Amino acid sequence: MAQRRLSAGAEVLPAGGVHFRVWAPKRSRVEVVIEGGPGAGAAPSALRAEGDGWFSGAVASAAAGTLYRYRLDGGDAFPDPASRFQPAGPHGPSEVVDPDSFAWTDGEWRGVPAKGQVIYELHVGCFTPEGTWAAAAEQLPQLARLGITLLEVMPVAEFPGEFGWGYDGVDLYAPTRLYGRPDHFRRFVDRAHAAGMGVILDVVYNHLGPDGNYLTEFGDSWFTDRHETEWGDPVNFYGPGSGPVREFYVQNAAYWIREFHLDGLRLDATQNIYDREPRHVVAELARAAREAAATRTLFIVAENEPQETVLVRPAGEGGWGLDAMWNDDFHHAAMVALTGRAEAYYSDYRGTPQELVSAAKWGFLFQGQRYGWQKQRRGTPSFGVPAHAFVTFIQNHDQVANSDSGKRIHQLASPPRVRAMTALALLMPGTPMLFMGQEFAASARWVYFADHEPELAEKVYAGRKEFLAQLPSIAAPEMQARIPDPADRATFEACKLDLHERETNAAAYALHRDLLRLRRETSAFAAQDAARMHGAVLGPAALCLRFLHEDGDRLLVVNLGTQVDLAPAPEPLLAPPPGMRWETVWSSESPEYDGAGTPPVETPGGGWLLPGETAVVLAPAPQEEAEEEGETNQSIET
C-alpha cells in the first residue's frame, strides 16, 4: 500500500497522481469517478480489493482540485466518507485536497497548557456578519486584547443546507464550505497562534446527522442498535465490524491536530459514545491526538452530562487522560441564583451561596448523590481533580438557546446581579468560558437553527418545541408560539453578532476586560489553586472566597441579594492578615460598568456591610496608624 497519512480518503502522491482508499465491506466493486478538475473526462478507475472490505488504487491523472465520487458495484456514485472537502455540500462530489500546500508561519507555537486558559466559544457563521473564517480572523487581535487565550469553535464538519449549528455533521473530515475552504480554516488557526491564542474544535463523535450521511451505502456496521441517543443511532465502537469504524474516528481526532494545527478538541456528549473495549475509544482518540501534536501541548475537553471524572483522571490512574470537562452544575446553580427559576433540569438546584462555594471548591456538586430530575444517582467524586479541569460558565451555546426565545442572561436577570455573578465565574479557580457576545452584552439572541429539507425541517421544529416544553415556563401555548422556526433563514440571521456593540455596550465590555486582567495579573487568582481557596456563606445570598497566596491574599465577596449587615462578623475568612486591613481594589458596581457605586465594605466599627447585588475584591493593605494605636485590643472586663 502507498505511504499514507490516513487509512481512508484521497491523498496526493509526491510524484504526482492521487491515491484513493475506501472501506466498503458490503460492496464487491468500487470505482473512482472523476467529475471535475484535473483528470476530468477520464474513464472511471477501478480500485483494487485488498481484503477485509478495503479498496485502493492510484489515479495518475488526478491532482489537488479533482472532484470525484465512488461508484459502488456499477450503480450509484457517492461522496468519499473521508472527504477532505465538499465544495457543493454533502450531496455533491468530494474534492482532493493537498494539506501540504498551505504555508504555515506558526513553527514556534508550542500549544496550550491545561492551566491558565480563558475559553471563548464561537460559531463561525454568526460571529461576524460575513460568517466566514476570513472575517473571524480579522477579530482575533480584539479577542486577544480582551484576555482570551483559547478559542473553542463550534462543529464545522460538513452538513446539509446553508446554515446550522454544526451538530448534524455528516462528513467528519471536511470543514464545511459555508465558511470558506480548508486553507481558510488553516489561515484562521495560523493567525490565532500569531495573536497568542490557541484553537480547539468541537467534534461530534456520538452520532451523525440525518441528511447527507452515506456511510451505510459502503458498510452496515457503522452504527449500532445496542444503545440509543437523542439524535439518532450511535456509532458502533465495539462488537462485530467495529474495527475500521473505530479507526476512522480515532484518526479523525489526530487529523484535525496534524493537518489544521489545532490545539485540542471539545468532545460533544461523551456519555453517548458507547464502548466496552478495555481502552475506551475516548481515551484512545485523546492519545492519538496528542501523538499527532508531537511536541505541542493540547487541551482536550469533554461534555459529559453524568459527570464521570474518569475522563479527566490520568491514564496511569485508570483515567482517560482528558484535560477538562464542562461544569453544568455551576451553570445551573448560577442560573437559579440569577433568575429564581428552578424548573426542569434546574429543579435540583437552589442557587444558594453554599452551592456556589462548593462548585468553586470542588467543581461538580453532584458526585454520586441522587439527582431528582433523573430519578437516579449522578456524578462521581472529584477529589484529586485539579480546579482547572472544570470549565465554568454562565452562558454557552446550549443554555442560551434553552431560554425564552434565546435570551441571554443579561436579558433575563438584574444587570447588577449578572455583573456580580460574572465576577465569581471569571475569578473562581476553574477554567472560565465565555460564549461569543457575552463580553459586550450582545443584543443578538441565540436560538437553534438548521436548514433542512421541508419534511425534515418540520420534524426538527416539532422536536425543538417538544424539548423546550420540559421547561414549564416555555410549555404554555403562547410561549411555544414564540419559538423561532429553525429552518427560517431569518432565525439564523438574527443570531449574528453586531460587533459595534463593543463600543455601544462599552460598560459590559470593560467589566469582562478588567476581570480577565485581574485574573491574569493577580497571583492569587491566576494560581487556580482550589486547595488554597476557602469559602463561607455570609448571608441568604452572600458568600466570600478567600484566596491564599504568598504574594498576597485576595478576598472575593459576592452578594446576589439585598444588603447584608454583619455586625459582628465572626467569620475567620474575613480576618485580614496580621497587621493589615482590607482595601477594596475592584467592585462590580464601579461607575465604569454602569454601577451604582460601592460603600466601604469593612465599617469603622469593625463590622461588614455587604451592598446588595455587588461583588468586590479586597486586598491586604497596611493598617492605618489610628487603627493600630486605637482601642481595638482592649481586654474584656469580667
Disulfide bonds with the S-S distance in Angstrom:
none
